[in-house]
Amino acid sequence: MISTSNLASPARRAFMGGAGRTVLSAAAVGLLANAAGFGSPAFAKAKAATSADVDVLNVALGLEHEAIGAYQIGAESGLLKPPALKLAVLFQSHHKGHRDALVATIGKLGGTALAAKTTAEYAADLGAAAIKTDLDVLKLAQKLELGAANAYLGVIPSFESRDLAQVSARLAADETMHWTALSGALGDMLPAQPLSFGA
């Protein structure tokens, strides 16, 4: 079975943890919103970005790279049946869209986007050697999606910008949708208690 300790990846801990508030400049927020397809172009001109903006966005980018890598591992495993493979490819395309928005924003801020690791590196990081069945693949994806949803929800209160909080919430909504679909594919019950995400 896959270890749940993989949820506490360094990138995820860095995105969720730390003292102080996570603050992106108005320029960074506007550019990210535009790149993700839900922003106002005028907002991006509000103020200059800082290197801290690029750092925060690169941590989020690391989460997206990890998800893309995990779905690639699952797709290449040969273990997924056609319906599950179709889901994996769809969800990977969502993460690629998130990645592209983050990379575009980082570039417009004059920063260097975090490079993705190789598939082999993600396989080692995620304990892919322990994957033996299609259920193992789906459970790994389910755990990563839950971790990503909680990471994006967890930072919302830290943002001073309501616009960036909205971007983070929309990313969390995608991750939650993925978790829910994967839970259904696994035959898992939905949470019995309310407010089960972001805690």
N, C-alpha and C positions, 0 to 999 in steps of 0.2 A: 504494500500500500504506500501511497505518497504521504510524506510527513507534512503535518500542518505547520511545521516550523518554517517552511518556505514562504509563508505569508509575511514573515518579518524580514523581507529582503532589505539590504542597506538603503536602497533607493526609496522604498516605501516608508521606512523608519525616518529617513531624512525629510521626506515630504510632510509627514504627519507630526514629527517631533520638533523639539527645540523650543527655547524660550523666546518670548517676544512675539510680535505679530508678523504674519507673512504679508508683505506689502509689495505690490507691483505698481510702478508708476502708471499714470493715466495713459501714456503712450503705449506701454506694454499691454495694458488691458485692451485698449482699442485695437491694436494690431492683432492680438490673439482672437478677439471677437470677430474681427473682419476675416481673418484666415479661416476661422471655424464656420464662417457663413452666417453669423448672427450679430453683427456689430455696425456701428455708425462710422463711416470713414472720417468724419470731422473729429470724432473723439480721439483718434490716434494722434492728433496734432497738439493735444493739450499740454504735454510737458515732456521733457527729455527722459529717456530711459536710463537705468543704471546697470552696472554689472550684476547687482543683486537680482534684478529682473531676470537676466539670462540664467543665473544660477537656479532660481526657483523653477523657471520653465524647463531647464535641463533635467531637473529631478523628475518632473512630470513626464518628460520625454523618455526618461529611463524606464518608467512604468509601462509606457506604450511599447517601447522596444521589447521589453520582457514578454508582454502579452503576444505580440506578433511572433516572437520566437517560439513561445509555447504552442501556439496554434500551428506553426510550421512543423514542429516536432510531432504533434498529433497527426497532422495530415500525412506526413512522410512515414509514420509508423506502420501503415498498412493494417492497423487494427480497427479503424473506424468504418462502420457500415455506411452506405450511401447517405441516409438521412442525417446522420451525425456528422459526416464529412461535409455535407452541404452547410450545416450550421457552423462548423469550424471555419470554413472558408468565408462565410458571410461575416462572422464576428471578427475574423482577422482583417477583413476589409474595413470594418468600422475602426479598428485600432490603427490601421494604416491612415485613415482619414484624420484621426486624432494626431498621429505622428506628423503628418504633412502640415497640419495647422500649426503645431508647435515649432517645427523646423522653419516654416516660413516666417513666423513671428520672431524667432531667435535671429534669423538672418537679417530681417528688417531692423532689428535693434543693434545690428553690428556685431553680434556675438557668433560664436562657433557652436553649432548644434552637437550635442553628445552623440558620438558614433555608436551604432548598434554593435553588440558582440556577435560573434559567429554563432551559428546554430549549435555547433558542438559545445561552445561555452555555455549557452543557455541550457543545453541538455545536462551538463555537469551541475550547474547552479540549481536546477530544478529537480535533480534526482531522477532523470528520465530513465536511467538504467533499471529502476524499480518498476517501470511501467510494463505490464505483461498482458493486459486486456484492454478492450475498448472502454470498459468502465473506469479503469485507471486513468485513461486519457481524459475522460469527461470529468472525473473527480478533480484532477489537477487543474483543468480549465475552470471548473466551478470555484475552487478555492482561490485561484488568482483573481477571478472576477469579483468575488466577495471582498478580497483584500483591496482591490482597486476602487470599488464602490465606497468602501469605508475610508480609504485614503482621501478621495476627493470630497466626500461629505465631511470628513474630520477637519479639513482646513478651511471650510467655508466661514466659520466664525472668526477666523484669523484675518481675513481679508478686509481692509478698510474700504475697498471699492465694491460697491454693489454689483457693478458690471462683471467684475472678475468672479464674485460669488456666484453669479448666474452662469457664467461659463463653467465653473467647477461643478455646479449642480447639474448642468446638462451632460457633462462628461460622466458624472455619477449615475445619471439616469440610464445612459447607455450600458454602463457596467452592471447595473441592477437588472436591466432587461436581459442581458446575457446570462447572469446568474440564475434568473428565474427560468429561462428556457432550458438551461443545462440541468437545473434541478428537476424540471419536468421530464427531460430525456432520461434522467437517472431514476425516475419514479420516486423522488424524495418528496416528502410533504412540505408544503409551504410553512413558514414560521407560524407557530400557534399564537405567539405574543405580538402585540403591535410594537412599532418603533424598533424593529429588529436590525435596522441598518444604521451605520454611523455611530454606534454606541462604543 
